[in-house]
Amino acid sequence: MLRKLKLTRVGPGASLVMDPIARRFNLITGDNGLGKSFLLDVGWWALTRTWHESPAVPNAQDAEIAFAFDGERRPHQAVSKWLPGAQTWRRAPGRPPNPGLVLYARVDGSFSAWDPARNYRLYQRPDGGNIEAPPAYQFSPRQVFHGLRRTITEGGQEREQTICSGLILDWILWQRSEDPRFELLRRLLAALGPEGEPLRPGEPRYPYPDDDRAIPTVSMPYGQDVPITYAPAGVQRMCKLAYLLAWSLSAHERESASMGRPMSRQLIVLIDEPETHLHPRWQRTVLRGIHEAVRGWHDDAAPDVQFLVATHSPLILASMEPVFDPSRDALWKLDLVDGMVQIAKDEWHLRGDASRWLRSDVFDLGEATSVDAERAIEAARRLIREPSPDPDRIRNVDADLGRLLPAMDPFFVRWRHFMSQHLPPEPA
């Protein structure tokens, strides 16, 4: 499990420290541009030694990244300094420590997986040499659908390896052959569906003229089986996540068995904005659904699961209230203080509903309304505090409130009662 991240002169802040990182859920909040996704990127790199695209760029030549995690065998901690000449971050040479299985779902639909059974070994070539396994599996959004491949050289000849066949081909093959992986996929889809509407595989279809590929379908609530390539964005994202979880977990199980070693005892999942494309009703269940899905993927070997989740959704935070445990979970808030980005562990409070989360220090909204209504409410509050408010201003603010708020809005009702002596009587 990831235990600590400390970024010095790299990223949006002079110093950002997450320590200690909670063992189960870590919910990371903050305004756009303050570094939520960046922290996930650095966490992924600290655990796997790989960047999805380009390395983090420091703000000064003496920048460093310190981190600590529980390896499968022993705790590991390190400080990585920026090497200006090489334009990279120093890591200790030799075999890296093993953090367990690490999965990273990004907001743009790309995905990364690091598997100690597959990304941690050399393959023997027929000529006696070695072929190094990929340092990690890095999927673009397109590769999730259509597969991940690489070219290797054996005996002077190039050969293409299919690392992953992709969702479209694997889903069809698993479904038609009654492969056990399809049952895992089916369970994951059900767990990731919206409240009361589990995602269900439908019958494959051939939707494209002059294309002989069968395409997986999803059974929609209105009774149609829709090809996954035509499915709504939220359905596509959850289907991709379910597939990649099924692919990663089943491949890890298979490779561990072939090597005669136990499966990983740790699973670390990083997710950037799981609420993206999801209806509010779906947002209320998505994170707990993902947790239940990966926690119970194997009856005989349930791993310890740690989540690092960046989110803008008050509904996701509200949905976590029944299960949040301060001894195992943490809420982290990125904030801009005097022009400097800071991160701190926020004390967990029950807010009860999403609107109170919006008005809390986590999201810093004055009101869960339009900007115009918030300004009118603030103007009304200033008038209420004045000992002798101007009658014309009262009438103007009252007109704004009446235009921007419903008649039964609690604040509007209190305002009309408080200012009744300054306002014309309500029509009968």
N, C-alpha and C positions, 0 to 999 in steps of 0.2 A: 504494500500500500504506500502511496505517495505520502510522505510525512511533512515535507518542508520545501518551499520554494522561496528563494531570496534573490531578487534581481537588483543589481547595483549599476546604475548608469546605463541601463538598457531598457527600451520600452518607453511608455509615456511618463513614468515617474523616476525621480532620482533614486528612490529606493522603495521597492514593493516587496513586502514580506507576508507570506502565508505560513504561519507556524504557531501551533501545530495544525496540520490539515486533518480534518475529521476522518474517522475510519469508514463511514458509510456515505452519507450525502453531504456534498459541499455545493451550496447554491450561491452562485456568483452574480451579483447585480451591479448596476451602474449605468450611467448615461452612455450614449454612443460615443465611441472614440476614446474611452478611458482605459481600455485594455482587457476586456473580458475574454475575447477570442485570443488575444495575444498570450494571456496567462495559460489558456488551454494548449496553445501551440508549444509554449516552453515546457509545460508539464509533459506533453507527449515526447518532446525531445529528451528531457531529463530521464525519462523511463526507457526510451528505445534507441537513443543516439541518432535518430533520424529526424529530418525536417520534411514536412510535406512538400514544400516547394523551396523557398530560399531561407537561409539562416536568418535569425534575428540580427538586426543591425544595431550596434551599440551607439550611445551618445557621446562616449569618450573612449580613448584608447585603453584606459585602465578598467574597463567594464568587466564585470564578472557575474556568473550565475551560480549560486549555491543551491544544493538540493539534497534531499535525503529520502530514501524509501526502504521499505522492508522487502528484501529479496526473498526468493523461495528458500534460500538456505540461511542467509544472515542479513542483518541490516547493512545498508550501504549509504554512505554520504560522500559528497565530493564538492569541490569548488572548481568551476571551469572558467578560465580567463580567456579574454579575447586575444587572438594572435593577429595583430595588424598586418604583418607580412603575408600570412597565409589567408587572411580574410575569413577566418573560421574560429570556432571555439575549441579550446584544448580539452581533450578527454584522455583518460589514462589508456595506454596501449594494452593489448592483450584481450582476452575473452571478457566481454562485459558482464556485469552482474545480471541476474535473472529476476525481473520484477513480476513475472507471471504473464498471463494473457492480457494484452492491452488493446482496446478498441477505441476509435475516435471517429465520431459522426459529425461532420461539419455542416454549417448552415447552407452552404451552396450545393449540397448533395454529394460532395466527395467523401471518401471514407478511407481510413487507414487501419491496418491490423498488424500487430506484432505478436508472434506466436513462438514461445520458447522451444516448441517441438519442431518448428520449421524454419525459423529465421535465426537459428542458433547452431547451425551445423554446416559441414562440408560434405559434398557428394563426390564419390569416387568415380573418375572417368575410366573408360575402357583402356586408355593408354597409361593408367596409373596415376595421372594427375588428379587435382581436385577442382571441383566446380563449387564456388561459394554460393550459398543460398542468398536470395534477396535480403538485404538488411531489414526490410519491412515490406508490407504489401500496401501500395498507394494507389487508390482507385480515383479516377476522375468520375464525374457524374455519368458520362457516357459509358465508361468501362464497367460501372456497376451493372448496367443493362447487357452489355455486349462482350464482356470478358476482359481479362488481364493477361497479357502475354509478354514474353521477353525473348531476346535472341542471345544464345550462348554459343561458344566455340568449342568443338570437340574434334581432336585430331586435325586441326586446321580447317574444319568445315563448320559453317554456321548452321545452327539448328534453332528453330523456334519452339519455345516451351509455352504450353498453356497453363498458366498458374491457376486461373479461375475461368470457367466457361461463361460466367455471367448469368444474371437473373433469368433472362428469357429462355436460354437453352436449358439451364439446370432445373428450373421450375417445371418445364415440360417433361424432361427426362425423369425427374423424381416422381412426378405425378403419375405418369403412364406406367412406370415400372413398380409402383408402390414401394419405392425406396424408403427406408426408415427416416431419411432426412426430410422427406415430405411431411411426415407426421410431426417432426420437430418444427418445420416451417409452419404447418397448420396451427400448432399450439402458440407459436410466437405471433402469428397474425391475429389470432383470437385475443391474445393478451394486449396487443397494441391497438386494437380497434377502439372506437369511441364508446362511451357509456351505453350499455345495453345493445350495442350493434357490433359484435365481433367481426373483424375482417374475415371473409371466407373465400377460398379459391373457387372459381367457377370452372366451366368446361372450356378447354382451349379453343381458340378460334383462328381463322385465317382471314384477317381483315384487309390485307393489302393485295391488290391485283398484281399478278406476275411476281409474287413473293411467296415461295413455298414454305415459309416458316410458320409454324403454329405459334401463337402468342398467348401467354397466360392471361387469364381473366380474373376479375374480382366480382363477386356477387354483390350488387348494389341494393340498398333498401327498397328501391322501387321495382325490384324483380328482374332486372336485366344483368347479364354477365358482360362486364365492360372490359375490353382488352387493356392490360396494364399500361400500354403506351398511350391510351386515350383517357386514362383515369384522372380524376382531379388531382391537383398538386399535393394536397395533404395525404390522399390515399397512396399516391406514388411514393412519397417520402417514407411513410410507415412500412410499405411493402418492401422498399429497398432496404430499410433498416432490418426488418424481419429476415429477409433473405441473407444479408451479410452476417447477421448474428448466427443464422443456421449454418451458413457456409463456414464461418470461422470456428464455431464451437464443434461442429462435426468433424472438420478437418483436423482440429487439434486432438480430438479424441482418437481418430484413426491413426494419426502419426505417432501419438504417444504409445498406442498399443503396439504399433509396428516396431518401435524402438525398445519396447519392454520397460517403459518408465511410467510412473503415475501421471495423471493429468494435473494441470496446474491447480494449486490450492487458492490462487488469487486471481481475480478478474477486476481490472480497472477500466471503467467506461467513461470516456470524455464525450460530452454532447454539447454542441453549440446551438442554443435557441431551439429546443425541442418543440416549442409552440408554433414554429413557422408553418404557415399554410393551414393551421388547424382551427376549426370552429371553437369558440369558447367552451362548449360542452365537451369537446374532445380534449381541450387543454386541461380540464379538471382531472383527467384520468391518465394522461399519457406517461408522466414520469413514474408514477407508481406501477403502471402497467409494464413499462420497460424493466423496472426493478424485479417485479414478480416473474417476468419472463426469463431473465438471465439467471436469477437466483434458483429457479427450479428447473433449469434445462436438463439436468442429469440427476435422476433420483438417487443414485448411489454415491455421487461425489459433488454435492453442492458446494461451490467455492465461496470464499469470502468475497463480497462484491463492494467496490468503492466507486462512487460517482463524483465527477466534477462536472457541474452543469452551469453554463452561462445562460441567463434568462432575462427577458424584459417583461415576463407575464405575471401580473398580480394573481391570476387564477391558478397558475402553477404553485405559487407560494401558498395561496389559500388551500389548495388541495393537499399540501403536505402537512397541514396543521394536525390532523389526527395521528400521524405517524412520526412526526419530528421528535427526536430524542437528543437533547443537548449534550448528552454524554457520548453520542456517536455521530451527530450531525452538526453542521455549521452553516450559518448564513454570512456571506462575505459581501461587503459593500465597497465598491470603488467610488471615490468622490473627488471633486475638485475643491481644494481648500487653499485659499490665497494663491491661486494660480498654479498649484502643485497637485499632481495626482497622488492620492493616498488610498490604501486599502486597509480595512479593519474588519474584525469579526464583529458583526452586529448582534446585539442581544436579541434572542428570539422572544417575540411576544405573540400571543394569539390576537389576531385582528378580527376574525370572524367572517369577513366578506371581502371581496376584491376591492370595493370602493375604499374601504378603510386601509387596505394595503397601498392603494394609490396615494392616499393622503398621508401615509406614514413617512418617516425619514428614509425609507428604502427607495421610494420613487420621488419624493419631494414635490408632489403636486399640491397646490393649495386647495383645489377642489377637483372632484372627479366629474368635471363639466367641460363645456367649451371654454376657450380662453375668454370670450366675450362675457359669458355668465360669471366666470371667476372674477373678472374685473368689476362687474356690477355688484357682486357679493362683497368684495373688499370695500367698494365705495359705501355700501350700506353699513358695513361694520364701522367704518370711520365715523359716519353720521351718528350711529347709535352711541358712540363714545363721547360725542360732543355734548356739552351741557345745554347749549341752545342752538340746535341745528337750523340752518336756513330753510324755510318752508319750500321755496322754489327748488332747491337742491333735493329735498325729500321727494317732491313730486316727480322730478326728473329721474331719480334713481328708482323710484317705485315703478315708473313706466318701463324702464330698462328691465327690471326684474320680471315684470308682468309679461314682457315680450320674450324673455330668454328662459324663464323657468315655468314649469307646469303649475297650475293653481294650487295643487296639493303638495308642492315641494315643501319639506319641513322648514327650511330656512325662510322661504317666502311667507309661509303661514306665520312664523314667529315675528318676522319683520312687520307684517300688516297689523298684528296684534300690538306690537310695541309702539308703532307709529300711528295708531288709529286716531289719536287726537289731532294729527296733522294732515290726515288724508280724508277725502270725501267718503261718505258712507258707501258700503257695498250696495249694489242694486238688489232690490228684493227679488 
